[in-house]
């Protein structure tokens, strides 16, 4: 039975090997092939007869020889081998990957034989290599990209973080793999952590999270803005994982904040421009009215006896109107439409005036105390601009007190300041020379400033208050610089602040003789003047001033009427007194028409605007001068004399003929 069954079972084994996709080979102890299963033709393209008797090293890749030789010798010596992976050459030259396992046995004659079963793992190897390539690609991407990649489990544990993630957020040692980065306090402090956790739970429910922006506060005191998007996926074991990609958008957020601030500045500039246009229009119309008021008061005073009790009341009317004219100048200054207009003034008197006005403007919790020195404190300055300095300093002191309230002390006086005293003043680049200074000092009992704040307090748009503020002290420094003055600042945290502005004391001026009264007729015709203005009151007052001073006068209400009058009388008119802004025809157009009729007739421009503003609105040329409304008779006659031909002579003077009345 055994003899009959043995050959039959051997045949069954051979049939089984022929149908298996596993290559079975037998070698002697030197690695020569003594048997190979028929599947070799399908797997490697070689016929059995061609490969039998060959060495296994003839078909194995030379780079794998050392590994296979070592494993083969170990198997022959001990009967125990490993599961080597190596390449075998196909008949078409392609290299296929195989994994094999060998065993040792002896023949009946005692010869050593090695049986090896080889499995083709080429496809599996390709998949593994592709996975490794993908892993390498992902690793390279994670290490080089600007985005910050992290993988988190569904319970919030960190499974992976790209190298730049820790560099970005400065993670402490607690931020390691497996740490809870969602529901614990291990992450750098994020604004509104409850919202972040809610987004995480929503991500688990929906599988995606659209880009979200969050701000992180780091251990070093800085903060970074991150924009993060995330999605879920399942790993090879079927576990849900969260993959998040974050981008550092701190620079973008800062740029957007800067853009918003710039937009606020533009809007502020537009508001100031609108205020300037409004103030300019009001100032112009108001000065026309004041010209009529002051002019009529001046004429009445000229007609009244000095002892007449009515003269004092009329003088008060004129003084009030002149003060109103100064207010229109302040409107232009505050709107940025006026340049400095220096005059000698008493700093103490000016500060006392503005301080009284500021009592109603400061916080109700602030107590304003005034200490005005009686010592003479004359300075050369623009009163409107110095008003602004004092107002801004008092306003700044009131805001420094906050809701707690406190005291604001305003003091004036005269002091000698040496070079050392002025060395730490603002502006530091151009301190004034040492000498006598009249000063105004504003001291508050507020929260004070540290060194960093003091270093930036005069920067444009720097503020410790709410957004949109910060122009006041920058404007103060500009005015101080324009006056050749200096600012001393003393402040410490919780000890209040003291701003002292030092103005060089002005030299005493010799009083000038009062100008001659020009409303007393001289009996001589001084010239012929055409007055052109759309305001009837201005025409009447200017005409009355000039008539009483000895001029022949024609008046025209409006630009077109003025051109018609000049065309009819151009041969006798010596000078044109022309308004700038008129509704029917602008002064510049009127001047051009007059100059085309006669290039020899001087034109004196008048306006309710200041001269620098009027110059921007008048683009013509050939003007003989400018006078601002409201004006006195003396100012008007003086300007006309200067504008006439050299020597102040008119046509009538030169021809010894009286001018027409």
Residue, then its C-alpha position, 0 to 999 in steps of 0.5 A: x500500500x505504501x509503495x503504491x500510494x507514495x508515487x501517487x501522492x508525489x504526483x498530487x503534490x506536483x499538481x498542487x505546486x503547478x497551480x499555486x502562485x507560489x514559486x517553489x525551488x530546491x537547491x543544493x548546499x551551494x545554491x544551485x537549482x535542482x528543482x523549480x516549480x513550473x509556475x516559474x514560466x508564468x512568474x519569471x518568463x523562463x522555461x524550467x529547463x533553462x533555469x535548472x542547474x543555474x545558481x540562484x545568484x544568477x537571477x537575484x539583483x546584485x544589490x541583494x546578493x550580500x543579504x541573500x548569501x548571508x541568509x543562505x549560509x545561516x540556513x545551511x549551517x543552522x537550519x533556521x533562516x529569515x524571511x528575506x525580501x529581494x529582487x529577481x530578474x524577469x526574462x524581459x529584464x524587469x525586476x520583481x520583488x519576492x519574499x521567501x522562506x526556506x527550510x533544510x532537509x537531507x536526501x536519502x543519500x545524505x545530501x543537504x537540500x534547501x527548499x525555498x517558497x517564494x511569494x511575488x510581492x511586487x504589487x504590495x511593494x509598489x503600494x508600500x513604496x507609494x505610501x512611503x513616498x506620500x509620507x515623505x512628501x507630506x513630511x516635506x510639505x509639513x516642514x517647508x510650508x508656511x501653513x501650520x499643520x496639526x492632527x488631533x483626536x476626537x477627544x482633543x489630544x494632539x497626535x501630530x504637529x508640524x515643526x513650525x507649529x511649536x516655533x510659531x506659538x512658542x509651545x512650552x514643554x507641556x505641549x507634546x504629543x498626546x496632550x489635550x489641546x482643545x479642552x484643557x489649558x495647555x494651549x497658549x491663551x486664546x481669546x474666547x476659548x468657549x467659542x473655539x471648543x464649540x467650533x471643535x464640537x461642530x467640526x466633529x458633527x459636520x466633518x468640516x470647519x470653514x476658515x476661522x480667525x482667532x488671536x493667541x496670546x503667547x508666553x512672551x507677551x506677544x500675540x499672533x492671529x491665526x486663520x484655521x480650517x479643518x476637516x475630519x478623516x478616518x485612519x487605517x484603523x477606522x478611527x476619526x481624526x481631525x486635520x487642521x491647517x492654520x495660517x499666520x495672518x498677523x501681518x495681514x491683521x496689522x495691515x488691515x488695522x493700519x488701513x482702518x486707522x488710515x481710513x479714520x485719518x482720511x475721514x477726520x481729514x475730510x471732516x476737518x476740510x468740511x469744517x474749514x469750508x464751513x468756517x471759511x464761508x461763515x467767516x467771509x459772511x460774518x466779516x462783511x457784516x462786521x465791516x458794516x457794523x464797525x464802519x458805521x460805528x466809526x462814522x458815528x464816532x467821528x460825527x459825535x463830540x468826544x464828550x458826548x455820552x453816546x460816544x462811549x456806547x458806540x465805542x463799545x459797539x465797535x470794540x465788540x465787533x472787533x472782538x467778533x472779528x478775532x473770533x472769525x480768525x479763530x474759526x479759520x485757525x481751528x479749521x486749518x485755514x489760517x497761518x500764524x499772525x504774530x503780535x505782541x500780547x500778554x500771556x497772562x491776560x490771554x491765559x486768564x481769558x481762555x481759562x474762564x472759557x474752559x471751565x464749562x468744557x472740562x469734566x464736572x469732576x475736575x477742579x480748575x485752579x488758576x494762578x496768573x502772575x501779575x508780572x509783565x509777560x509780553x510775548x510775540x505770538x499768534x493769540x489764536x494759536x496760543x489759545x489752542x495750546x492752552x485749550x489742548x493742554x487743559x483738555x488733555x489734563x481733564x481726560x487724564x483725570x478720568x472718572x475719578x476727578x481731581x485738580x487741574x492747576x493753570x499757572x503763568x509767570x516769567x522764569x530764566x531758563x538756562x541751556x541745561x534747563x532747555x536740553x530736555x525740552x520738546x522739540x529736542x532738535x531745535x531748543x531755543x537759546x537760554x534767556x527769559x521766558x514767559x510760561x504757562x503751566x498746566x498740572x493735573x493730579x491724574x494717572x501720569x505717564x511712564x517713560x515709554x508713553x512720555x517718549x511718544x506723547x507728541x507723536x501724531x495720532x498717538x493716544x492712550x485714549x479711545x480710537x480716533x483721538x491723539x491729534x491734540x498734543x501733536x498740534x501743540x508741539x507744532x504751534x510751539x515749534x512755530x513760535x520758537x518756544x519749548x515744552x517741559x514735561x514732568x510725569x510719573x505713573x500715579x503722580x500726575x503730569x505737568x506741561x510747561x510751555x516756555x515762550x521767549x519774552x518779547x522786547x518792549x516796543x516803543x508806543x507808536x503815534x496814533x494814526x491820523x484821523x482819516x475821516x476829517x476831509x482835507x478839502x483836496x480830491x485825492x483820487x477816484x475809486x471804484x468800489x465793487x462788492x455784492x454787499x450793499x453795506x460794505x459798499x456804503x461804508x467803504x464809499x463813506x470812508x473814502x469820501x470823507x478822506x477826500x476821494x471821489x467814489x463810485x460804487x457797484x453792487x456785484x461783479x457785472x455792475x462793476x465791469x459796466x461802471x469801469x468800462x464807462x468811466x475807465x478814463x477817470x477811475x484811478x483805482x478799483x477796490x474789488x471784493x473777491x467772492x461775489x455770487x454773480x461773478x468771481x473777483x478773479x473774473x472781474x479783475x481779468x475783464x478790468x485789466x483787458x479794458x485798462x492795464x494801468x488801473x491798479x486793483x486792490x483786492x478785499x475779502x472776508x478771508x485772510x490773505x493767504x486763503x484769498x491768494x489760493x482762491x485768486x489765481x490772477x496777477x497784477x494786483x496792487x495789494x490786499x486788505x482784509x475785512x473788516x478794516x478801519x478807515x486808516x487801514x483802507x486809506x493807507x492801502x489805497x495810497x500804497x496802491x496808487x501810482x508812485x508817490x501816492x498821486x492820482x490822475x487828478x493830482x498829476x493833471x491838477x484837475x479836480x476829479x469828478x465827484 
